[in-house]
Amino acid sequence: MASLNMALFAVALTTATSILPVSAKLNIEESRLTTATQAIPEVVSRYQVFATQLGDKYSRHSDELKVTQMVAHQGQRLWQQAARDVQSGHLDDRSLYWNRLAMRELLKTQKPGFAIAGWQQEILLDAVEKSSRGFSDIDFKQDAEVKILLTGFDPFFLDRNIDQSNPSGLAALALDGYQFKVNGKQAQIETVMIPVRFADFDEGMIESLFTPFYRDNSIDMIFTVSMGRDDFDIERFPGLNRSAAAPDNLNVLTGANKQKPIAPKFNGGILNGPEFVEFSLPIKAMQTVKGPWKVNDNHTVSTLKGGEFQATSLAQLQNAISVEGSGGGYLSNEISYRAILLQQQFNSQIPVGHIHTPRISAYDVKVEADIVNQVKGMVKAAAATL
């Protein structure tokens, strides 16, 4: 029966693509669904019930508001089910990613029970994006005295490994809603998943996410997490500019490289800020956590004239042009930079910084389990310093 369901799911995807209206062309991410369905069918089909239910309700509803609410609800259900599965021992972040794309494809290829305009379709796509990433599921309980927000990333470089996982995304699913005691206080972690797309960053997704927390001083610590190098790196000096000549998940290139770094965009303009900023995480406490990997306080940066070196202070970097921050020249560095810059703009004292996890190739459940456990330990150790 399972194999039959997967076969039907693959046929549905192929059929949807064949009847695709020109006005609703699939993007690069969504177009990879066919390949993924063939390569990892059990991963792609795991949450197909949510897309199936979405399609059924979508075709019957004729009220625009109810359709938007329904789409957002289905996205949130997908997020919550993925988190439940990971926390119950099914350590895999990939099904969430692929079934979010299946929902997006459905919204582009199937007509609702009313005449939908292009701008209305964009609202629905945004609704399923945000809700299935946990944005509408940030729910700190009333008894939470220490509140921690943690972000993970989607899988990326999928044209290299269609079955790629991202340990940071797995950590986000594993830790969503996690509660623990620290110094006699009740602590809680809430998490969200960030897309690997330059456009979302340029349009202000990160600022939109963090602004309410900095403005209201409503949480106690922020961690951004991504997949990185050989060990754990806590990135001390994120840099302003993009310089990685690597595509995002839409195969978009910024045109930046190490000889020509480019500042990110923000709401139609250029992101303005210092060339480098500095984290405020309790690094010494985090380094006490034992595990398979070292936890590095990474000072490595690269500047246009100075090349790569170990920076000792922000003062040393004051007149430099950033090429790579400690977190590199890609979106891992950028989410950290934006989070810290916003903290400074709000004059907030909320500790914030970035954890780069060890990298994996494709999917490795044992290694990823160890990574998640060490991330959890570092977050708890950091919380104990509050």
C-alpha positions in Angstrom: 0.0 0.0 0.0 2.8 2.4 0.9 4.5 1.8 -2.5 1.2 2.4 -4.3 0.7 5.7 -2.4 4.2 6.8 -3.4 3.5 5.9 -7.0 0.2 7.8 -7.0 2.0 10.8 -5.4 4.6 10.8 -8.2 1.9 10.6 -10.9 0.0 13.5 -9.2 3.2 15.7 -9.3 3.8 14.8 -13.0 0.2 15.5 -13.9 0.2 18.8 -12.1 3.3 19.9 -14.0 1.9 18.9 -17.3 -1.2 21.1 -16.9 0.7 24.1 -15.4 -0.7 27.5 -16.5 1.9 29.8 -17.9 1.1 32.4 -15.2 2.0 30.0 -12.5 5.3 28.6 -13.6 7.1 26.5 -11.1 10.4 27.9 -9.8 13.7 26.0 -9.6 13.0 24.7 -6.1 9.6 23.4 -6.9 10.8 21.9 -10.2 13.2 19.6 -8.2 10.2 17.8 -6.8 10.1 15.4 -9.7 13.7 14.4 -9.2 13.3 14.1 -5.5 10.2 11.9 -5.8 12.1 9.5 -7.9 15.3 9.5 -5.8 13.9 9.6 -2.2 10.2 8.7 -2.6 9.7 7.7 1.1 11.0 11.1 2.2 9.0 13.1 -0.3 5.7 11.2 0.3 5.9 11.2 4.2 3.5 14.1 4.6 1.6 13.9 1.4 -1.7 13.8 3.4 -1.3 17.5 4.1 -0.9 18.4 0.4 -3.8 16.0 -0.4 -6.1 17.7 2.2 -5.0 21.1 1.0 -5.9 20.3 -2.6 -9.3 18.9 -1.6 -10.2 22.0 0.6 -8.7 24.4 -1.9 -10.9 23.2 -4.8 -14.1 23.5 -2.7 -13.6 26.8 -0.9 -15.1 29.9 -2.6 -14.3 32.4 0.2 -10.9 34.1 -0.2 -10.4 34.8 3.5 -11.3 31.2 4.5 -9.0 29.9 1.8 -6.1 32.0 3.2 -6.8 30.8 6.7 -7.0 27.2 5.6 -3.7 27.3 3.7 -2.0 28.9 6.7 -3.5 26.2 9.0 -2.3 23.4 6.7 1.2 24.8 6.6 1.3 25.1 10.4 0.0 21.5 10.7 2.9 20.4 8.4 5.4 22.2 10.6 4.0 20.8 13.8 3.9 17.2 12.5 7.5 17.4 11.3 8.6 18.7 14.8 6.6 15.9 16.5 8.2 13.3 14.3 11.7 14.5 14.9 11.1 14.7 18.7 9.7 11.2 18.6 12.9 9.8 17.0 12.4 10.2 13.3 15.4 12.4 12.8 14.9 13.8 9.3 14.3 17.4 8.3 13.9 16.7 4.6 10.3 15.7 4.4 9.2 19.1 5.8 11.2 20.8 3.0 9.9 18.7 0.1 6.2 18.7 1.3 6.3 22.5 1.7 7.3 22.6 -2.0 4.5 20.1 -2.8 2.0 22.5 -1.2 3.4 25.4 -3.1 3.2 23.4 -6.4 -0.4 22.6 -5.7 -1.3 26.2 -5.0 0.2 27.1 -8.4 -1.3 24.3 -10.4 -4.8 23.9 -9.0 -7.7 26.3 -9.1 -9.7 27.2 -6.0 -13.4 27.6 -6.0 -13.2 31.3 -7.0 -11.5 33.3 -9.7 -8.0 33.9 -8.2 -5.8 36.8 -9.2 -2.0 36.6 -9.3 -1.6 38.8 -6.2 -4.0 36.6 -4.3 -2.0 33.5 -5.2 1.1 35.2 -3.9 -0.6 35.8 -0.5 -1.5 32.1 -0.3 2.1 31.1 -1.2 3.4 33.4 1.5 0.9 32.0 4.0 2.0 28.4 3.4 5.7 29.4 3.4 5.6 31.3 6.8 3.3 28.8 8.6 5.2 25.7 7.5 8.5 27.3 8.7 7.2 27.8 12.2 6.7 31.6 12.0 3.1 31.4 13.2 4.0 28.7 15.8 6.2 30.7 18.1 4.4 30.1 21.4 6.2 30.7 24.6 4.2 29.2 27.5 3.1 31.5 30.4 5.5 29.7 32.8 8.5 30.3 30.6 10.9 32.5 32.5 13.8 32.1 30.1 12.8 32.4 26.4 15.2 31.4 23.6 14.7 31.7 19.9 16.7 29.5 17.5 16.7 29.4 13.7 17.7 26.6 11.4 18.1 26.5 7.6 16.6 24.4 4.8 18.7 21.8 3.0 20.8 23.4 0.2 23.1 22.6 -2.8 20.4 20.1 -3.8 21.7 19.8 -7.3 24.8 18.1 -5.8 22.8 15.9 -3.4 19.1 15.7 -4.0 18.9 13.9 -0.6 20.8 16.6 1.3 19.8 17.2 4.9 20.7 20.2 7.0 21.7 19.6 10.7 20.7 23.1 11.6 17.1 22.4 10.3 17.0 19.2 12.2 18.1 21.0 15.3 15.3 23.5 14.9 12.7 20.7 14.6 14.2 18.8 17.5 14.2 21.8 19.8 10.9 23.5 19.0 9.0 23.9 22.2 11.7 22.2 24.2 11.5 23.1 27.9 14.1 22.6 30.6 15.1 23.9 34.0 18.0 26.3 34.4 19.1 27.9 37.7 15.7 27.0 39.1 13.8 28.7 36.3 11.7 27.3 33.5 13.3 27.8 30.1 11.8 27.2 26.7 13.1 27.2 23.1 11.0 28.1 20.1 12.4 27.7 16.6 11.8 28.6 13.0 13.2 27.5 9.6 14.9 29.9 7.2 14.9 29.5 3.4 18.2 29.4 1.5 17.2 32.2 -0.8 18.8 35.6 -1.3 15.5 37.3 -2.2 13.9 36.5 1.2 16.8 38.1 2.9 16.7 41.1 0.6 13.0 41.6 1.3 13.6 41.8 5.0 12.5 38.4 6.3 15.1 38.3 9.0 14.4 41.9 10.2 10.6 41.1 10.2 11.2 38.0 12.3 13.5 39.5 15.0 12.1 43.1 15.2 9.2 42.3 17.6 11.5 40.5 20.0 14.1 43.3 20.1 11.5 46.0 20.2 9.5 44.4 23.1 12.5 42.9 24.8 10.4 39.8 25.0 13.0 37.0 24.8 16.3 36.3 26.5 18.6 34.9 23.8 18.8 34.3 20.1 20.8 31.6 18.2 21.0 31.4 14.5 22.3 28.1 13.3 23.6 26.7 10.0 25.7 23.9 8.5 29.4 24.9 8.2 32.8 23.3 8.5 34.6 20.4 10.3 33.8 21.4 13.9 31.4 23.7 15.7 32.3 27.4 15.0 30.7 30.2 17.0 31.2 33.1 14.6 32.6 36.1 16.5 32.8 38.7 13.7 30.1 38.5 11.0 30.7 40.7 8.0 28.4 42.9 6.0 29.2 41.8 2.5 28.3 38.8 0.3 31.3 37.2 -1.4 30.4 33.5 -1.9 30.2 32.6 -5.6 27.6 30.0 -4.8 24.0 29.8 -5.8 21.0 29.8 -3.4 18.2 27.2 -3.7 16.8 29.1 -6.7 20.2 28.9 -8.4 20.5 32.6 -8.1 24.0 34.1 -8.0 24.6 37.5 -6.5 27.5 38.4 -8.8 29.7 38.7 -5.7 33.1 37.0 -5.2 36.1 37.5 -3.0 37.5 40.1 -5.4 34.2 42.0 -5.6 32.2 41.7 -2.4 28.6 43.1 -2.5 26.4 44.5 0.3 23.0 42.8 0.6 19.8 44.6 -0.2 17.1 45.5 2.3 13.6 46.6 1.4 14.6 48.0 -2.0 17.8 49.6 -0.9 21.2 48.6 0.3 21.7 47.2 3.8 23.5 49.9 5.7 25.7 48.9 8.7 29.3 48.6 9.8 31.6 46.3 7.9 31.8 43.9 10.8 29.8 43.3 14.0 30.5 41.1 17.0 28.4 38.3 18.7 27.3 38.5 22.3 26.9 34.8 23.1 28.5 33.4 26.3 31.2 31.6 24.4 33.2 30.3 27.4 30.1 28.5 28.8 29.3 27.0 25.4 32.8 25.7 25.0 32.4 23.6 28.2 30.0 21.3 26.5 31.6 18.0 25.6 30.8 16.1 22.4 32.4 14.6 19.3 33.4 18.0 18.0 35.4 21.0 19.2 33.6 24.3 19.8 35.7 27.1 18.3 35.5 30.8 19.0 36.1 31.7 15.4 37.8 35.0 14.8 38.7 34.3 11.1 37.7 37.1 8.7 38.7 38.3 5.3 39.1 41.9 4.1 39.6 43.4 0.7 43.1 44.6 1.4 44.2 42.5 4.3 43.1 39.0 3.0 42.3 36.3 5.6 43.5 36.7 9.2 42.5 36.2 12.8 40.9 39.5 14.0 41.4 40.4 17.6 38.8 43.2 17.9 36.2 45.3 16.1 38.6 48.2 16.4 41.1 46.3 14.2 38.5 46.0 11.5 37.2 49.6 11.7 38.6 50.8 8.3 38.4 47.5 6.4 36.0 46.4 3.7 34.6 43.0 4.6 34.9 40.1 2.2 34.1 37.3 4.6 32.9 37.5 8.1 33.7 34.7 10.6 30.7 33.0 9.2 31.9 33.2 5.6 30.4 35.1 2.7 27.1 33.3 2.3 23.7 33.4 4.0 25.0 31.8 7.2 27.1 34.8 7.8 24.4 37.1 6.6 21.7 35.9 9.0 24.1 36.4 11.9 25.1 39.9 10.7 21.5 41.0 10.2 20.4 39.7 13.6 23.3 41.4 15.4 22.9 44.7 13.4 19.2 44.8 14.4 20.1 44.1 18.0 22.4 47.2 17.9 19.8 49.3 16.2 17.3 48.6 19.0 20.0 49.0 21.6 19.0 45.6 22.9 20.9 43.6 25.5 19.6 40.3 24.2 22.6 38.0 23.6 22.7 36.9 19.9 25.1 35.0 17.7 25.6 32.2 15.2 26.5 28.5 15.6 28.0 26.8 12.6 27.5 23.0 12.9 29.8 20.4 11.4 28.9 19.7 7.8 27.5 16.5 6.4 27.1 15.0 2.9 23.6 14.1 1.9 22.0 12.5 5.0 23.6 10.9 8.0 21.2 10.2 10.9 23.9 9.2 13.4 26.1 12.2 12.9 23.1 14.5 12.8 21.8 13.1 16.1 25.2 13.8 17.7 25.2 17.3 16.2 21.7 18.1 17.6 22.6 16.8 21.0 25.7 19.1 21.1 23.7 22.1 19.9 21.1 21.4 22.7 23.9 21.2 25.2 25.4 24.5 24.1 22.1 26.3 24.2 21.4 25.0 27.7 24.9 26.0 28.9 24.4 29.5 27.4 21.0 29.8 29.1 22.6 29.0 32.5 24.6 32.3 32.2 21.5 34.5 32.1 
